[in-house]
């Protein structure tokens, strides 16, 4: 199966290089050279993944991501020469699924792309049930829909997978390394806060519906999805 990728970058030498390399790896690449046309194409086409630079003409990578996530949950990997921790964190907060700094190894890029595509197409929660119900949240692995107190949560792909893993292990602490292994499919580096950022985004979306805590941080251990009895015990 050929997977389609949208690349948004105004470095024409890089886009030509990646077009050739990704085609050789079996990917179909569409290129846009500014954020505005990239946003239009992202919402028009059907893509397995979007690769976007941060510094773009007409619409910055941050603004592109912010506008995209209001209606579109296609996985996004940011590619940028700006190796700044704030930029990485902010991109994840806005809904980016991964972040790779330029210059990067082409083999690493392809490995990350394949990992994201596999997760989006074949991810299954840790237990066989198609629907998970716990603490007023309902998650369907068949439709990839999540409802909190009867209202739909609009989650990105990674957010859905993390919540699915936590709900499948409701009442049990799940450490960051397990989340990284099961969801990101890569180990966490010392300063990698991607899991924290995804959890923070899930919490914020839940908080828009209810003030009841659903996910608790267990310092030095990981995260736990609270059931009623566990919540009473921890509080």
N, C-alpha and C positions, 0 to 999 in steps of 0.2 A: 504494500500500500504506500502510495506517495503522499507525503505530508506537506501541507502548504504553510509557508512562513511569510509574514510581512516584515520587511526590514525598512526602518525609518532612520535615515542617516544622510547628511549632506556631504559626506566625504565620498566623492564619486570613485576615487581610486579604491577605497575600502569596499564599497558596495559592488564594484566590478569583481574584485578579488573574492569576496564572499559568495557572490552569485555563481562563480565558476566552481568554487570549492564545495558549496552546499549541494549544487547540482550533481557533482560527482559522488556525493554521499546519499543521493536519492531524494533530496528535498526539492520542492518547487518554490522558487523565491519570487516575490513581488516586491519592488523597491519604490519607496517614496522618498523625496529629498527634503521635505519640510514637515513640520508638525501638523499643520492644518490639512494638507492633502493626506497625510498619514491617518489622521483621525477619521476623515471622510471614507478612506478606503477600508479602515479597520471595521467601521460600522456597516459598510456595504458588502464586503466579502465574507467568506467563511474560512477562517484560518485556524490552524492548530496552535500557532504560537506567533507572538509579535516580538521582534527585536527592535529596541528603540534607543537612540542616543539621548542624552540629557540636553545637550546644547544644540538646539534646532532653530532654524529661521521660522518666522510667522507664529509658531506656537512651541513653547519650550517642552522638553520631555516631561517635566513635572505637570504642566498644565494639560498636556496631552493625556497623561495617565489619569489625572483628576477627572477630566471630562469623559474619558473612556469608561471609567469605572461606574459612572452614573447609570449606564445602560448595558455595558458589555463586560463579560467576565472571562474573555479569552486570556489565557496565560501570557504574561509579559515579562521578558527579561531585558533589563536595562544594560546597555553597552556604553561605557563612557570612559574618557581619559581622566575624569575628575575623581581621584581616589580619596574622597573625603568621607569621614564617618557620618557626618550629618547628612550628606547627600544620600548615602546608602540607607540610613534609617528613615529619612523622609520618603524616599522612593518606596520602601516597604510599607510604611504607614499609609501611603496613597493607594496601595494595592499591587505593587510589583511582586512577582513571584520569585525572581532571582536577579542577581546583579553581578556583572562581570566587567572588570576594569581593562581598558586598553593600555598597552598592547596585550593581546591574549593569545594563547596557543589555540590554533584551529581545532586540534583534536579535543581539547578541553571544552571548547564551545559546542562541538558536535555531541560530546558525551552528555553535557548538560541539556542540550536540546532533546536528545533521545530520552533522557530520564524524565523530563517534563511531559513529553508526548506520551510516554508509557503510562505515567501516573494519570493523566487526563483520560486516557482511553480504557485503561484496565484496572484502575485502583478499586480495591474492594476493602470494606471495613474488616476489622480483626475478627468479627464473628459473623456467622452465615446469614443472619436475619437481614432481610431487605430493608426493614424499617426499625429504627431505634427510637424508643420512647423513654424519656427520663426527665424528671424535674421540669415538667411543662415544655420540654423541647421534643420535637418529632423530626427525625432525619431519615430521609428515604435515599438509599443508595441506588435505587432503580431510576428515579426521576431527578436525583441530585437536588432535591428541595429540602429546605429546613424551615420549620415553623416554631416560633417561640410564643407561647401563650396565644396560639391561634393566628399570629401574624407572621408573614413570610420574612425570613432573613435573606438578604441578598449578599451571598458570600462568594469570594474568589475561589478558584480551584484549590489552592493550598489551604485556605481557611476551612473549606468544606472537609478536606482530608484530615486536618488536625482535629477539628471538632468531632469528626466521625471516630477517629482513634480514641479520643478522650471519652466519648460517650460509650463506645464499645467496652471500655474499661472503667465505667462509672463506679465511683467509690474507691478507686485504687489510684495511687500516685503513678503517673507516667513520667519518666525522666526525659530530659531534653535530648539525650543521646538516642533514645528509642524513637522519639518523634523525628529527629533528623534522619535516622536510618530508614524509617518506614515511609516518611513523607518526602524529605529532600533527597533521599538516597545518596547522602554523602555525610561524612563526619563534620562536626562543628569545630571551627577553629576557636582559639582562645577569645577573640573579640567579636565573634559572629553573634549578632543579636536578632537574626532573622526569625527564629522561633518566637522570641519575646514580642517582636513587632506584629507577627501574625496573630498571636494570642491577644495582644492589646486591641487589634482591629476587631476581632470577634467580640471581645468584651464591650467595646464601644457600640457595636451594632445591637447587641443584646440590651445594653443600657438605654437605647432609644425606645425600647418596648417595655422593659421592666427594670425596677431597681433591685430585684432579687439577684444575689450573686450566684452564678452558675459554675464558674471556673475559679478555683483558688490556687494561688501560688504557694507551694510548700518549699520554704527557703532551703536551698542546698539539696533539694530532692527532685523537684519538678513541678508538675501541675496535676490537679485532680478535678474531674468533673463531679460536682456535688450532687448526691442524692439527698433526699430529705433527711434521712437519719444521719448521714455523714456530715451534713451541714450543721445539724444541731450539736453533734459531737465536737466538731472543730470550733464552733463558736462558743 
